[in-house]
Amino acid sequence: MTKEIYENPDLKKERQNCPFNKEEITNFLDGGKEKTTERRQLETYILSDEQLKDPVPMEYLSHADKYAEELRKSCLLMHKLADSPAGQVQTLRSLMGAGLGSAILKEGNPIALHYVMFIPALMGQGTVEQQAKWLEKAYNLNIIGTYAQTELGHGTFLRGLETKATYDPATKEFILESPSLTAYKWWPGSLGKTANYAVVMAQLYTKGKCEGIHPFMVQLRDEETHEPLPGILVGEIGPKLGMNTNDNGYLGFDKVRIPREQLLMKHSQVLENGTYVKPTNSKLSYATMVFVRVVVCQDVTLNLRKAVTIATRYSCVRRQSELKPGDREPQVMDYQAQQHKLLPPLAATFGFQLAADHLWNLYNTANNSMEQGDMELLPDLHGLSCALKALCSSEAANFVETCRQSCGGHGYMSCSNFPRIYGQVTAAITYEGENTVLWLQVARYLVKTRKEKSGGLSVKYLIDEEKGPRTVDTTPEGILRLYRRVAVGLVDIAIAELENNSRKGYAPHDAWNHAAVHLIKAAQAHARLFVVESFVDSLKESRLSSPVRSILSQLCELFIIYWILDRSGDFFLCANLKKEDLLLLNSKYVHLLAAIRPQAVNIVDSFDLRDEILGSPLGCWDGNVYQRLFDEAAKSPLNQKNVHESFHKYLKPLLKSNL
């Protein structure tokens, strides 16, 4: 007899009479029906392996034991690649990301940087001959590498990096050294205990001149014993807010010699006599940065999707207080305040993904052009990737924390998975470019475009002035015009501030610094415009059934109104918004909250996130929240004995001391 599957009655009721096809939204997010099937097959293949399950919850392991356990599973996953139903490339992408990978490797993947940064660096920076020497070894995991750029004293400011690589023409070698403590590499993942090779970014010196930052292929550890090689000082940096088995490390060099051929020379070279040959284009490395930033946007969005799913399901299971005296406690999700907390992040998951998909398509187009030697699209693409990475990571971190708070005290528990999700998302604010620095890079591009009336497609609105009367129209298309006005207006305000600072006698760099607040606001408005345009345009261009188009359009409208209400001052200042317009938008907003509320569970169900990927008793599909919380508590080592030994050692003597 088949055991009946439990489903919380409230969740069951939420799922009844769904007016749209959830599978259609799943396919839409996955990129097609075939990709959904492929993803599910891969998830079943990986998650059904008993050897990949945690015998003890990770929270109860020591720092060293966490690393050992995650490394064990990482190595097992690499062995499973060959038989994966999804193929090695897609399997690797899934295992390195915030979905399937985080279900198995909850504290991080010690081998991730090998695939995410080391191999791409060899492919992007190495010559054909260098790739022939090292890539096969890297693909076959005969060597494991990382990418060592950030230092203890410098991160985003690459020109400030201190690690030196001085060419010695007598021996045809480079001498690597860390001239100070702040020159030590600090933060590279996989460096602490895992990698035996690294692509090291160092200041190249030849013929007495510094030629700037260049990549070097460096062996760190013996391939047999794993002992650090002479002159290599390497170790792990210690516990962090999250991803504690990513094995982030430090690395110093004490006059380490490497052959000249280990300078990766695809773009620039040092000849045997020490002559430096410059790259044809100094911005060729931007393409790799764009790729990584698209991946960051996709991962933080998936993490946000997990947080929203957990919080939404829990809010429909949890009943709290009284709306009407004497009535049954209502579901927390029925409170408008809870809808205001959760439905904007729910809508944001669609906006962020569609914007990331749009950027990915632009990247592929630009990459094809660059292979033909055409660099025209690169500045616009670089500006967009900086803007979207900064916006998605910062907004997602705030939204994840809002989701945690919406679950009350239970959201504070480690087993809720909110602490782990937040740790992963908030890390993205500072890796792959610290967000404030990225905003200022975007602002520089916007100011240049506005002044010179020349730029790419994403900044066309700064070149083509709006024609006709500046009326306010609260349809989605009309609201897009408001966003464009704000983006233009804030750039103009920033330019005016720069010019005002110059008139005061500030040097250009000081004028820029004293306008930073305005510049960042302008960059953020540009990023939001790109997201809302991507959301609106994607829904227009996609082939969707009427019910699915209806619910996604409601989410789109909710989201673009939410950002206006949240930043109404900018819209009053730059978009001709009046008090009456704001009141109308606020009325629309609360109407949309009420309209979307009945479908909240069905929408998060369409994300098709397995319980193992959510990793939270609060967000499981069956809604059996309280039993699952109790089961998690039972796993605590403190509950394995009625009386802990510390009672006799410390507490009992205190109780008997008659203080």
C-alpha positions in Angstrom: 0.0 0.0 0.0 1.4 3.4 -1.0 1.9 5.8 1.8 0.0 9.0 1.3 2.2 12.1 0.9 1.6 14.7 3.5 0.7 18.2 2.3 -0.1 21.1 4.6 -3.8 21.9 4.2 -3.1 25.6 3.8 -0.6 25.0 1.0 -2.8 22.5 -0.6 -5.6 25.1 -0.7 -3.2 27.7 -2.1 -2.3 25.3 -5.0 -5.9 24.6 -6.0 -7.5 26.1 -9.1 -4.2 27.7 -10.3 -5.2 29.8 -13.3 -2.0 29.4 -15.2 0.3 26.6 -16.3 3.1 26.4 -13.8 5.2 24.2 -16.1 5.1 27.0 -18.7 6.7 29.4 -16.3 9.3 26.8 -15.4 10.2 26.3 -19.1 10.3 30.0 -19.6 12.8 30.5 -16.8 14.9 27.5 -17.9 15.0 28.6 -21.5 12.8 25.9 -22.9 11.1 22.6 -22.3 14.2 20.6 -23.2 16.3 22.5 -20.8 13.8 21.8 -18.0 13.9 18.1 -18.7 17.7 18.2 -18.8 17.9 20.0 -15.5 15.6 17.6 -13.8 17.5 14.6 -15.0 20.7 16.1 -13.8 19.2 16.9 -10.4 17.9 13.3 -10.0 21.3 11.9 -11.1 23.2 13.9 -8.5 20.8 14.1 -5.6 20.0 10.4 -5.6 23.6 9.5 -4.7 23.7 8.5 -1.0 27.5 9.2 -0.9 26.8 12.9 -1.5 24.5 13.3 1.5 25.7 14.8 4.8 26.0 12.2 7.6 26.0 15.1 10.1 24.6 18.7 9.5 27.5 20.9 8.4 26.8 23.3 11.3 28.0 20.8 13.8 31.4 20.1 12.2 34.7 21.9 13.0 36.2 24.2 10.4 38.7 21.6 9.3 36.1 18.8 9.2 33.8 21.0 7.0 36.6 21.4 4.5 37.5 17.7 4.4 33.8 16.7 4.0 33.1 19.2 1.2 36.4 18.2 -0.5 35.3 14.6 -0.4 32.1 15.4 -2.1 33.7 17.7 -4.6 36.1 14.9 -5.7 33.2 12.4 -5.9 31.2 14.9 -8.1 34.2 15.2 -10.5 34.1 11.4 -10.9 30.4 11.5 -11.7 30.9 14.0 -14.5 31.7 11.4 -17.2 28.3 9.7 -16.8 26.2 12.8 -16.4 23.0 12.9 -18.5 23.4 16.6 -19.1 26.9 16.5 -20.5 30.1 17.7 -18.7 29.8 21.5 -19.5 26.2 21.9 -18.3 26.9 19.6 -15.3 29.9 21.7 -14.3 27.9 24.9 -14.6 25.2 23.5 -12.4 27.6 22.2 -9.8 29.4 25.5 -9.6 26.2 27.6 -9.2 23.7 28.5 -6.5 21.3 25.8 -7.4 22.3 22.1 -7.6 25.8 22.8 -6.4 24.7 24.5 -3.2 22.5 21.5 -2.4 25.5 19.2 -2.2 28.3 21.6 -1.3 26.5 23.8 1.2 29.6 25.6 2.6 31.3 26.0 -0.8 33.2 24.1 -3.4 37.0 23.8 -2.8 37.6 23.1 -6.5 35.3 25.8 -7.9 38.0 28.4 -8.8 39.7 25.8 -11.0 36.8 25.9 -13.4 35.4 29.4 -12.8 38.7 31.3 -13.0 41.8 29.2 -13.6 40.8 27.4 -16.8 39.1 30.6 -18.3 42.3 32.5 -17.5 44.5 29.9 -19.4 42.0 30.0 -22.3 41.7 33.8 -22.4 45.4 34.8 -21.6 47.5 31.8 -22.8 49.0 31.3 -26.3 48.1 28.2 -28.3 51.4 26.7 -27.2 50.8 27.5 -23.5 47.2 26.1 -23.7 48.6 22.9 -25.3 51.0 22.5 -22.4 48.6 23.1 -19.5 44.9 23.0 -20.6 44.7 19.2 -21.0 46.2 18.7 -17.6 43.7 21.2 -16.1 40.7 19.6 -17.9 41.8 16.1 -16.7 42.4 17.4 -13.1 46.1 16.3 -13.2 46.6 19.8 -11.8 44.2 22.0 -9.9 44.5 25.8 -10.1 43.2 29.1 -8.8 43.4 32.7 -9.9 45.5 34.9 -7.6 44.9 38.6 -8.0 43.5 40.3 -4.9 46.1 41.2 -2.2 46.0 42.0 1.5 46.4 45.7 0.7 44.7 46.1 -2.6 41.7 44.6 -4.4 39.7 46.5 -7.0 42.5 49.0 -7.6 44.6 46.8 -9.9 47.4 49.3 -10.5 48.0 49.3 -6.8 48.9 45.6 -6.6 52.4 45.0 -5.3 53.5 41.5 -6.2 56.5 41.9 -8.5 57.7 39.7 -11.4 61.1 40.9 -12.5 62.6 39.5 -15.7 66.2 38.3 -15.6 67.5 38.0 -19.2 70.6 36.2 -18.0 68.6 33.1 -17.0 65.5 33.8 -19.1 63.4 33.7 -15.9 61.0 35.9 -13.9 61.6 36.4 -10.2 58.4 36.6 -8.2 58.5 38.4 -4.9 56.1 39.9 -2.3 57.9 43.1 -1.2 55.7 43.7 1.8 53.0 42.0 3.9 50.3 43.9 2.1 51.6 42.4 -1.2 50.5 38.9 -0.1 47.7 37.5 -2.3 44.6 37.4 0.0 41.2 35.9 -0.8 41.7 33.6 -3.8 39.4 30.6 -3.5 40.9 27.1 -3.6 44.3 28.6 -2.6 44.4 27.7 1.1 44.8 23.9 0.9 43.5 22.7 -2.5 45.3 24.2 -5.5 48.8 23.3 -6.6 48.9 25.9 -9.4 47.8 29.5 -9.8 47.5 32.1 -12.5 49.2 35.0 -10.5 48.6 38.6 -11.4 51.8 40.6 -10.8 53.5 43.8 -11.8 55.9 43.0 -14.7 59.3 44.6 -14.6 61.7 44.3 -17.5 64.7 46.5 -18.5 64.1 48.6 -15.4 60.6 49.6 -16.3 57.2 48.5 -14.9 54.9 47.4 -17.7 51.8 46.9 -15.4 49.8 43.9 -14.3 50.3 40.6 -16.2 49.3 37.0 -15.6 51.9 34.3 -14.7 51.4 30.5 -14.5 53.0 29.5 -11.2 53.3 26.1 -9.5 52.6 26.4 -5.8 52.9 22.9 -4.4 54.6 19.6 -5.3 52.4 17.5 -7.5 53.1 14.3 -5.5 53.4 15.5 -1.8 51.4 18.7 -2.1 54.0 20.4 0.0 54.6 24.1 -0.8 57.6 24.7 -3.1 60.6 26.6 -1.9 59.9 30.3 -1.6 56.1 29.8 -1.6 54.3 30.9 1.6 50.7 29.7 1.4 47.8 29.0 3.7 44.1 29.6 4.5 42.7 33.0 5.7 40.2 31.6 8.2 36.4 31.6 8.8 34.1 34.1 6.9 30.5 35.1 6.9 29.8 32.3 4.4 31.3 29.9 1.9 33.8 28.6 4.4 34.9 25.6 2.4 35.8 27.7 -0.7 39.2 27.5 0.8 40.2 31.1 0.4 43.9 31.6 1.0 47.0 33.8 1.2 50.1 33.6 -0.9 53.5 35.2 -0.7 56.6 34.8 -2.8 60.3 34.9 -1.6 62.3 35.3 -4.9 60.6 32.4 -6.7 62.0 31.9 -10.2 59.8 30.7 -13.1 60.7 30.3 -16.8 59.9 33.2 -19.2 57.4 31.0 -20.9 55.2 31.0 -17.9 54.1 34.6 -18.6 50.8 34.1 -20.3 51.5 35.8 -23.6 48.3 35.7 -25.7 48.1 39.5 -25.6 51.5 40.8 -24.6 55.0 39.3 -24.6 58.5 39.6 -23.1 61.1 38.5 -25.6 64.3 36.6 -24.5 66.3 39.7 -24.4 63.7 41.4 -22.2 62.0 43.5 -24.8 58.3 44.1 -24.0 55.7 43.7 -26.7 52.5 45.6 -25.9 49.0 44.1 -26.4 47.1 45.3 -29.5 44.1 46.3 -27.3 44.5 47.0 -23.5 40.8 46.2 -22.9 40.6 42.7 -24.3 40.4 41.3 -20.7 37.0 43.1 -20.3 35.2 40.2 -22.1 36.2 37.7 -19.4 35.0 40.1 -16.7 31.7 40.5 -18.5 31.2 36.7 -18.6 31.9 36.3 -14.9 29.6 39.2 -14.0 26.7 37.7 -15.9 27.2 34.5 -14.0 27.2 36.5 -10.7 23.9 38.0 -11.7 22.4 34.6 -12.5 23.6 33.1 -9.2 22.4 35.9 -6.9 19.1 35.8 -8.7 18.8 32.0 -8.1 19.7 32.6 -4.4 17.0 35.2 -4.2 14.5 32.8 -5.7 15.4 30.3 -3.0 14.9 32.9 -0.3 11.5 34.1 -1.7 10.3 30.5 -2.1 11.1 29.7 1.5 9.5 32.9 2.9 6.4 32.6 0.7 5.6 29.0 1.6 6.3 29.6 5.3 4.1 32.7 5.3 1.2 30.7 4.0 1.7 27.9 6.6 2.3 30.2 9.5 -0.8 31.7 11.2 -0.4 34.6 13.5 -2.5 37.0 15.7 -6.1 38.1 14.9 -7.4 40.4 12.2 -11.0 40.0 13.5 -11.5 39.3 17.2 -12.6 35.7 17.7 -11.8 34.5 14.2 -9.1 31.9 13.4 -5.6 33.3 13.2 -5.0 34.3 9.6 -2.1 33.2 7.4 0.8 35.7 7.7 0.7 36.1 3.9 -2.8 37.6 4.2 -1.4 40.7 6.0 -0.7 43.4 3.5 2.5 44.3 5.3 3.8 40.7 4.6 2.8 41.0 0.9 4.7 44.3 0.7 7.8 42.5 2.1 7.7 39.4 -0.2 6.0 40.2 -3.5 8.5 42.8 -4.7 11.4 40.4 -4.2 9.3 37.7 -6.0 8.8 40.1 -8.9 12.5 41.0 -8.8 13.6 37.4 -9.5 12.0 37.7 -12.9 13.3 41.1 -13.6 16.9 40.3 -12.7 16.9 37.0 -14.6 15.5 38.6 -17.8 18.0 41.4 -17.5 20.9 38.9 -17.0 19.6 36.9 -20.0 19.5 40.1 -22.1 23.1 40.9 -21.0 24.2 37.3 -21.9 22.8 37.7 -25.4 24.6 41.1 -25.8 27.8 39.4 -24.5 27.6 36.7 -27.2 27.0 39.3 -29.9 29.9 41.4 -28.8 32.2 38.4 -28.4 31.6 37.3 -32.0 32.4 40.9 -33.1 35.6 40.9 -31.0 36.8 37.7 -32.6 36.6 39.6 -35.9 38.6 42.4 -34.4 35.7 44.8 -33.8 35.8 46.3 -30.3 33.0 48.8 -30.8 30.5 47.1 -28.5 32.9 46.5 -25.7 32.6 49.8 -23.7 28.8 49.6 -23.6 28.9 45.9 -22.7 31.5 46.6 -19.9 29.3 49.4 -18.5 26.2 47.3 -18.5 27.9 44.3 -16.8 29.3 46.6 -14.1 25.9 48.2 -13.6 23.9 44.9 -13.5 26.3 43.1 -11.3 26.3 45.9 -8.7 22.5 46.3 -8.8 21.6 42.6 -8.7 24.0 41.8 -5.9 23.1 44.7 -3.6 19.3 44.5 -4.2 19.3 40.7 -3.8 21.2 41.0 -0.5 18.6 43.4 0.8 15.7 41.3 -0.4 17.1 38.1 1.1 17.4 39.8 4.5 13.8 41.1 4.1 12.7 37.5 3.4 14.6 36.3 6.5 12.9 38.9 8.7 9.5 38.0 7.3 9.9 34.5 8.8 10.3 35.9 12.3 12.5 34.0 14.8 12.5 30.8 12.8 14.3 32.7 10.0 17.2 33.3 12.3 17.9 29.6 12.7 20.8 28.2 10.7 18.6 25.4 9.4 16.3 28.0 7.8 19.1 28.4 5.3 18.7 32.1 5.3 22.1 32.7 6.9 23.8 30.6 4.3 21.9 32.2 1.4 22.7 35.7 2.7 26.3 34.8 3.2 26.5 33.8 -0.5 24.6 36.8 -1.9 26.3 39.5 0.2 29.7 38.2 -0.8 28.9 39.2 -4.4 28.8 42.8 -3.4 32.5 42.9 -3.0 33.9 40.1 -5.2 34.4 40.6 -9.0 34.6 44.3 -8.4 33.5 46.2 -5.3 30.1 47.7 -6.1 30.9 51.3 -5.2 33.9 51.2 -7.6 31.7 49.6 -10.3 29.1 52.3 -9.9 31.7 55.0 -10.4 33.0 53.2 -13.5 29.5 53.1 -14.9 29.1 56.8 -14.1 32.2 57.7 -16.0 30.8 56.0 -19.1 27.5 57.8 -18.7 29.1 61.2 -18.2 31.3 60.7 -21.3 28.3 59.6 -23.4 26.1 62.5 -22.3 28.9 65.1 -23.0 30.0 63.6 -26.3 26.6 62.5 -27.5 28.1 59.1 -28.6 27.7 55.7 -27.1 26.2 52.2 -27.3 22.6 51.0 -27.4 22.1 51.0 -23.6 22.8 54.7 -23.4 20.9 55.8 -26.5 18.4 57.6 -24.2 21.3 59.9 -23.2 21.8 60.9 -26.8 18.3 61.1 -28.2 16.4 63.8 -26.4 12.7 63.0 -25.5 10.4 64.7 -27.9 6.9 66.2 -27.2 5.3 67.2 -23.9 6.7 65.6 -20.7 3.4 64.1 -19.6 3.0 61.4 -17.0 1.5 58.1 -18.2 1.2 55.2 -15.7 0.9 52.4 -18.2 4.1 50.2 -18.3 5.3 51.9 -21.4 4.6 55.3 -19.9 6.4 54.3 -16.7 9.5 53.3 -18.8 9.6 56.9 -20.0 9.6 58.1 -16.4 12.6 55.8 -15.7 14.4 57.3 -18.7 13.8 60.8 -17.6 15.2 60.0 -14.1 18.3 58.4 -15.6 18.9 61.4 -17.9 18.1 63.9 -15.1 20.4 62.3 -12.6 23.3 62.2 -15.1 22.7 65.9 -15.8 22.7 66.7 -12.1 26.0 64.8 -11.7 27.5 66.7 -14.6 26.4 70.0 -13.1 28.0 69.0 -9.8 31.3 68.2 -11.6 31.2 71.5 -13.4 30.4 73.3 -10.2 33.3 71.6 -8.4 35.6 72.6 -11.3 34.5 76.3 -11.0 35.4 76.1 -7.3 39.0 75.3 -8.4 39.0 71.5 -7.7 41.4 69.4 -9.7 39.6 66.9 -12.0 40.1 64.0 -9.6 38.9 66.1 -6.6 35.9 67.3 -8.6 35.0 63.7 -9.4 35.4 62.6 -5.7 33.2 65.5 -4.5 30.5 64.5 -6.9 30.5 60.8 -6.1 27.1 60.7 -4.4 25.4 62.1 -7.5 27.5 60.0 -9.8 26.5 56.8 -8.0 22.8 57.7 -8.1 23.0 58.3 -11.8 24.7 54.9 -12.4 22.0 53.2 -10.2 19.2 54.8 -12.2 20.9 53.6 -15.5 21.0 50.0 -14.1 17.3 50.1 -13.0 16.3 51.4 -16.4 18.1 48.4 -18.0 16.3 45.9 -15.7 12.8 47.4 -16.2 13.3 47.7 -20.0 14.5 44.1 -20.1 11.5 42.9 -18.1 8.9 44.8 -20.2 10.6 44.0 -23.6 11.0 40.3 -22.7 7.4 39.9 -21.9 6.5 41.6 -25.2 8.7 39.4 -27.3 8.1 36.0 -25.6 5.5 33.6 -26.8 3.4 33.0 -23.7 -0.1 31.8 -23.0 -2.6 34.5 -22.0 -2.8 33.3 -18.3 1.0 33.2 -17.9 1.4 36.6 -19.7 -1.2 38.0 -17.3 0.5 37.0 -14.1 4.0 37.9 -15.3 2.7 41.3 -16.5 1.2 41.9 -13.0 4.6 41.1 -11.4 6.4 43.4 -13.9 4.0 46.3 -13.2 4.3 45.7 -9.4 8.1 45.7 -9.6 8.5 48.9 -11.7 6.0 50.8 -9.5 7.7 49.5 -6.3 11.0 51.1 -7.4 9.2 54.4 -8.1 7.5 54.5 -4.7 10.8 53.6 -3.1 12.7 56.4 -4.8 9.9 58.9 -5.4 12.1 61.9 -4.8 14.1 61.2 -7.9 10.9 60.9 -10.0 9.5 64.2 -8.5 12.9 65.9 -9.3 13.5 64.5 -12.8 10.3 63.0 -14.3 7.6 65.6 -13.7 5.8 63.3 -11.2 3.1 65.1 -9.2 1.5 64.2 -5.9 -1.6 63.0 -7.7 0.5 60.7 -9.9 2.2 59.2 -6.8 -1.1 58.6 -5.1 -2.4 56.8 -8.3 0.7 54.7 -8.4 0.4 53.8 -4.8 -3.2 52.8 -5.3 -2.1 50.6 -8.3 0.6 49.1 -6.1 -1.7 47.9 -3.3 -4.2 46.6 -5.9 -1.4 44.5 -7.5 -0.4 43.2 -4.1 -4.0 41.9 -3.6 -4.2 40.6 -7.1 -0.9 38.6 -6.9 -1.3 37.3 -3.4 -3.6 34.3 -4.2 -1.0 33.0 -6.7 2.1 33.6 -4.6 2.6 29.9 -3.8 1.9 28.8 -7.4 4.4 31.3 -8.7 7.2 30.0 -6.4 6.2 26.4 -7.2 6.9 27.3 -10.8 10.5 27.9 -9.9 10.7 24.1 -9.5 13.3 24.2 -6.7 13.6 20.8 -5.0 13.6 20.6 -1.3 17.3 19.6 -1.3 18.2 22.8 -3.1 16.1 25.0 -0.8 17.7 23.3 2.2 15.2 24.7 4.6 12.4 23.1 6.8 10.6 26.4 6.5 10.2 26.2 2.7 9.7 22.5 1.9 7.1 21.7 -0.7 4.9 19.8 1.8 4.7 22.6 4.3 5.4 20.3 7.3 7.3 23.1 8.9 7.0 22.4 12.6 7.8 18.7 12.5 10.8 19.4 10.3 12.1 22.1 12.7 11.8 19.7 15.6 13.6 17.0 13.6 16.4 19.5 12.9 16.7 20.3 16.6 17.0 16.6 17.4 20.2 16.4 15.4 22.0 18.8 17.8 24.9 17.1 19.6 23.7 18.7 22.8 20.6 16.6 22.6 22.4 13.3 22.4 22.6 13.2 26.2 20.2 14.4 28.9 23.0 15.8 31.0 26.0 17.3 29.3 29.4 16.6 30.9 29.9 20.4 31.3 27.2 20.3 34.0 29.4 18.3 36.3 32.5 20.2 35.4 31.3 23.8 35.6 27.6 24.3 36.4 27.2 22.0 39.4 30.2 23.5 41.3 28.6 26.9 40.7 25.2 25.8 42.0 26.9 24.4 45.1 29.1 27.4 45.7 26.6 29.4 47.8 27.5 32.7 46.2 
